[in-house]
């Protein structure tokens, strides 16, 4: 059985959307202080998702440049 892979551009969009969602949840979880477990956990997930998003975008641009040659 063969599975369809997501392109780096689609992965970048996917991770950016989830990073934004986790960032929004971190804002909502901050009650009186940001130093509670839920806020930090959501912020860590948002950071990881944004990092993966930028890495996938960089890969997409690299492959696009490589295919033009």
C-alpha positions in Angstrom: 0.0 0.0 0.0 1.4 3.3 -1.0 0.7 6.5 0.9 0.7 10.0 -0.4 3.3 12.4 1.1 2.6 16.0 2.0 4.8 18.5 0.2 7.1 20.7 2.3 4.9 23.7 1.5 1.8 22.0 2.8 3.6 20.8 5.9 4.8 24.3 6.5 1.3 25.6 6.4 0.0 22.8 8.6 2.7 23.4 11.2 2.1 27.2 11.1 -1.6 26.7 11.7 -1.0 24.4 14.6 1.7 26.7 16.0 -0.8 29.6 15.9 -3.4 27.4 17.6 -1.1 26.5 20.4 0.0 30.1 20.8 -3.6 31.1 21.1 -4.3 28.4 23.7 -1.2 29.6 25.6 -2.7 33.1 25.8 -6.0 31.7 27.0 -4.3 29.5 29.6 -2.5 32.4 31.1 -4.7 33.4 34.1 -2.9 35.5 36.6 0.6 34.6 35.6 2.2 32.9 32.6 4.4 30.7 34.8 1.9 27.8 35.0 2.3 24.4 33.5 -0.4 24.6 30.8 0.8 28.0 29.5 4.4 26.8 29.3 3.4 23.5 27.6 1.4 25.3 25.0 4.2 27.8 24.4 6.7 25.0 23.9 4.5 23.2 21.4 3.9 26.5 19.6 7.7 27.1 19.4 8.3 23.6 18.0 5.6 24.0 15.4 6.8 27.4 14.3 10.4 26.0 14.1 9.2 23.1 12.0 7.1 25.4 9.8 10.1 27.6 9.0 12.3 24.5 8.3 9.7 23.1 5.9 9.4 26.5 4.2 13.2 26.6 3.8 13.1 23.0 2.4 10.4 24.0 -0.1 12.4 27.0 -1.3 15.5 24.9 -1.6 13.7 22.3 -3.7 12.1 24.9 -5.8 15.5 26.6 -6.5 17.1 23.2 -7.2 14.4 22.1 -9.6 14.7 25.4 -11.6 18.3 24.5 -12.6 
